[in-house]
Amino acid sequence: MGPPTRARYTMDKLGQIGHLLLTALIKARELSAAVLEPDLRQRVEELVKTTKGITEKIDVVGEATAKNGKLDRATVDAALDRILAAMKSVNDELDELIAKARS
């Protein structure tokens, strides 16, 4: 197989982001069932809002690109990189909260 195309690279990022989104929501669901201190519960709620906000932003970028094509690949790729980093951070923070909840 030849080198990966830019479209495949973008789809790989979207796949990673999708996986991280689902993972974050699963972790948040687990935490919502746990008995948490109020500050931890508030942080989980903030992380869920962040996750949902990221989902909406992905949808907007996709719609804007499909409708008018004014977003160039580099802009889209840079946005996806930032979203991917944000989702990794959210998942890391949820992992820390789960560890606290289990201890």
VMD Tcl script that draws the C-alpha trace (Angstrom):
set ca {
  {0.00 0.00 0.00}
  {1.18 3.54 -0.76}
  {1.68 6.35 1.67}
  {-1.37 7.49 3.61}
  {-3.42 10.14 1.91}
  {-4.33 13.38 3.60}
  {-8.00 12.30 3.69}
  {-7.05 9.03 5.40}
  {-4.91 10.98 7.86}
  {-7.89 13.22 8.66}
  {-10.19 10.20 9.03}
  {-7.67 8.57 11.38}
  {-7.74 11.68 13.56}
  {-11.53 11.71 13.51}
  {-11.53 8.04 14.48}
  {-9.17 8.71 17.39}
  {-11.28 11.65 18.52}
  {-14.45 9.55 18.27}
  {-12.86 6.80 20.34}
  {-11.72 9.29 22.98}
  {-15.18 10.89 23.07}
  {-16.86 7.56 23.69}
  {-14.26 6.58 26.26}
  {-14.71 9.87 28.11}
  {-18.49 9.47 28.21}
  {-18.16 5.89 29.49}
  {-15.77 7.04 32.22}
  {-18.07 9.93 33.14}
  {-21.00 7.53 33.36}
  {-19.02 5.31 35.71}
  {-18.16 8.33 37.84}
  {-21.75 9.54 37.91}
  {-22.73 6.27 39.56}
  {-19.98 6.61 42.17}
  {-20.33 8.42 45.45}
  {-18.16 11.49 44.95}
  {-17.32 14.54 46.96}
  {-19.13 17.63 45.62}
  {-15.98 19.14 44.10}
  {-15.17 15.92 42.22}
  {-18.76 15.61 40.99}
  {-18.62 19.20 39.74}
  {-15.36 18.48 37.88}
  {-16.92 15.44 36.20}
  {-19.86 17.58 35.09}
  {-17.44 20.16 33.66}
  {-15.56 17.47 31.76}
  {-18.81 16.10 30.31}
  {-19.75 19.62 29.16}
  {-16.32 19.98 27.57}
  {-16.75 16.66 25.79}
  {-20.18 17.59 24.49}
  {-18.86 21.00 23.40}
  {-16.06 19.35 21.45}
  {-18.61 17.10 19.73}
  {-20.59 20.15 18.65}
  {-17.45 21.86 17.33}
  {-16.55 18.82 15.27}
  {-20.03 18.86 13.76}
  {-19.76 22.57 12.92}
  {-16.37 22.14 11.26}
  {-17.70 19.24 9.23}
  {-20.79 21.13 8.15}
  {-18.85 24.27 7.24}
  {-16.38 22.29 5.17}
  {-19.12 20.38 3.38}
  {-21.27 23.45 2.66}
  {-18.79 26.00 1.45}
  {-15.41 24.30 1.31}
  {-13.74 27.46 2.59}
  {-11.72 25.62 5.21}
  {-8.45 24.38 3.78}
  {-6.97 21.06 4.83}
  {-4.25 22.64 6.96}
  {-6.85 24.57 8.98}
  {-8.98 21.47 9.47}
  {-5.97 19.35 10.42}
  {-4.77 21.95 12.94}
  {-8.25 22.10 14.49}
  {-8.41 18.31 14.69}
  {-4.98 18.22 16.35}
  {-6.19 20.66 19.03}
  {-9.42 18.68 19.54}
  {-7.45 15.44 19.81}
  {-5.14 16.97 22.43}
  {-8.14 18.30 24.37}
  {-9.84 14.90 24.37}
  {-6.65 13.19 25.56}
  {-6.47 15.71 28.39}
  {-10.13 15.11 29.33}
  {-9.58 11.35 29.40}
  {-6.44 11.72 31.53}
  {-8.33 13.85 34.00}
  {-11.21 11.38 34.10}
  {-8.71 8.58 34.78}
  {-7.40 10.55 37.76}
  {-10.94 11.08 39.07}
  {-11.75 7.39 38.69}
  {-8.61 6.50 40.64}
  {-9.67 8.89 43.43}
  {-13.20 7.51 43.43}
  {-11.95 3.93 43.71}
  {-9.49 4.61 46.54}
}
mol new
graphics top color blue
foreach p $ca { graphics top sphere $p radius 0.5 }
foreach p [lrange $ca 0 end-1] q [lrange $ca 1 end] { graphics top cylinder $p $q radius 0.2 }
display resetview
